[in-house]
Amino acid sequence: MNKTYKLTLTAMMIAIGTISSSIVSIPIGFTKVFPMQHFLNVLSAVLLGPFYAVAQAFCVSLLRNLMGTGSMFAFPGSMVGALLASILFLKTRKIYLAFIGEVIGTGIFGAILCYPVATLLLGKEATLFGFIPLFIFSSFAGALLGLVILTIFLRKKVLIMAGKSIKN
């Protein structure tokens, strides 16, 4: 897959993530749950690889914050999830491990990384593990959608990965 194709696909995912953030974002407490980001993270992890997946997650988080449809918690949550999903998929070529990587990366590691953001940067009172249930719920819902879509595409032979084998 050439760089132009990867950049174009990344830009399209950034646009979809940014536009859909005003429709699908769910405010809970001082966070905004956004399952579409996790869907895009799984897609970019499988289709594009770690660099483009993390870049996509960062750009969507940045644009959401600039538009007022996101929060500072989007950065650690989405970027860690995209990275772990990409690495697990890259090492195993199994889509379900990209799903698991997204849920664990965002739902646990990203949620824990949000604690210092909440307390030190935003001055909010938060518990260390307080973000985990929200982030797991959001990442599970979005990543499951990504898993289902990619599995359907593979079965229907819509998705061809440049000669690389992919397993469900």
C-alpha positions in Angstrom: 0.0 0.0 0.0 1.6 3.3 -1.0 1.9 6.4 1.1 -0.6 8.4 -0.9 -3.3 5.8 -0.4 -2.5 5.6 3.4 -2.6 9.4 3.7 -5.9 9.6 1.8 -7.5 6.9 3.9 -6.2 8.5 7.1 -7.6 11.9 6.0 -11.0 10.3 5.3 -11.1 8.7 8.7 -10.1 12.0 10.4 -12.9 13.7 8.5 -15.5 11.0 9.4 -14.3 11.2 13.1 -14.5 14.9 13.2 -17.9 15.3 11.6 -19.5 12.4 13.5 -18.3 13.8 16.8 -21.0 16.4 16.9 -23.6 13.7 16.3 -22.5 10.6 18.3 -20.6 12.2 21.3 -22.2 11.4 24.7 -21.3 13.7 27.6 -20.9 11.9 30.9 -19.5 13.8 33.8 -16.6 15.9 32.5 -15.8 13.4 29.8 -17.4 12.9 26.4 -17.8 9.3 25.3 -17.2 8.8 21.6 -17.6 5.2 20.3 -17.0 6.3 16.7 -13.3 7.0 17.6 -12.8 3.4 18.7 -14.4 2.2 15.5 -12.0 4.3 13.5 -9.1 3.2 15.7 -9.7 -0.5 14.9 -10.1 0.3 11.2 -6.9 2.3 11.0 -5.0 -0.2 13.1 -5.9 -3.0 10.7 -5.8 -1.1 7.4 -3.0 1.4 8.0 -0.6 0.4 10.8 0.6 2.0 14.0 1.9 5.3 12.7 -1.2 6.3 10.8 -3.6 4.9 13.4 -2.0 7.0 16.2 -1.9 10.0 13.8 -5.5 9.6 13.0 -6.5 9.3 16.7 -4.4 12.4 17.5 -5.9 14.5 14.7 -9.5 13.6 15.5 -8.9 14.3 19.2 -7.3 17.7 18.3 -10.1 18.7 15.9 -12.8 17.6 18.3 -11.2 19.7 21.0 -10.9 22.7 18.7 -14.6 22.4 17.7 -15.7 21.9 21.4 -17.1 18.4 20.8 -14.3 16.7 22.7 -12.3 16.8 25.9 -8.7 16.6 26.9 -9.3 13.0 27.8 -9.6 12.1 24.1 -5.8 12.3 23.6 -4.5 9.6 25.9 -7.5 7.4 25.5 -7.7 7.2 21.8 -4.0 7.3 21.0 -3.0 4.5 23.4 -5.9 2.4 22.2 -4.9 2.9 18.5 -1.3 2.1 19.3 -2.0 -1.1 21.2 -4.6 -2.3 18.6 -2.1 -1.7 15.8 0.8 -3.4 17.5 -1.3 -6.5 18.4 -2.7 -6.7 14.9 0.7 -6.2 13.3 2.3 -9.0 15.4 -0.6 -11.5 14.9 -2.6 -10.5 11.8 -5.8 -11.3 13.8 -8.6 -8.7 13.7 -10.0 -9.8 17.1 -6.7 -8.9 18.7 -7.0 -5.4 17.3 -10.4 -5.2 19.0 -8.9 -6.5 22.3 -6.0 -4.1 22.0 -8.4 -1.1 21.4 -10.5 -2.0 24.5 -7.5 -2.7 26.8 -5.5 0.3 25.4 -8.3 2.8 25.7 -10.4 1.2 28.4 -7.6 0.5 30.9 -4.3 2.2 30.0 -5.8 5.3 28.4 -8.3 5.7 31.3 -5.4 5.5 33.8 -3.5 8.1 31.9 -6.5 10.4 32.1 -6.1 10.7 35.9 -3.1 13.0 35.7 -4.8 15.0 33.0 -7.8 15.5 35.2 -6.0 16.3 38.4 -2.9 18.2 37.2 -3.9 19.9 34.0 -7.7 20.4 34.6 -7.7 20.7 38.4 -10.7 18.3 38.6 -11.1 15.8 41.4 -11.0 12.3 40.1 -10.2 8.8 41.2 -7.4 6.8 39.6 -9.7 4.1 38.3 -12.8 6.3 37.8 -12.5 6.6 34.1 -12.1 2.9 33.4 -15.9 1.9 33.3 -16.7 4.8 30.9 -13.8 4.2 28.7 -14.3 0.4 28.5 -18.0 0.9 27.6 -17.2 3.4 24.9 -14.2 1.5 23.5 -16.0 -1.9 23.6 -19.0 -0.5 21.6 -16.9 1.2 19.0 -14.3 -1.5 18.6 -17.0 -4.2 18.3 -18.5 -2.3 15.4 -15.0 -2.1 13.8 -14.5 -5.9 14.3 -17.9 -6.7 12.8 -17.4 -4.4 9.8 -13.9 -5.7 9.1 -15.0 -9.4 9.5 -17.9 -8.8 7.0 -15.6 -7.1 4.6 -13.1 -10.0 4.7 -15.8 -12.6 4.2 -17.3 -10.8 1.3 -13.7 -10.3 -0.1 -14.2 -6.5 -0.2 -11.0 -6.0 1.8 -7.8 -7.1 0.2 -4.7 -6.3 2.3 -1.9 -6.0 -0.3 -1.1 -9.7 -0.2 -1.0 -10.0 3.5 -3.0 -12.6 5.3 -5.6 -11.6 7.9 -7.4 -13.8 10.3 -10.7 -13.2 12.1 
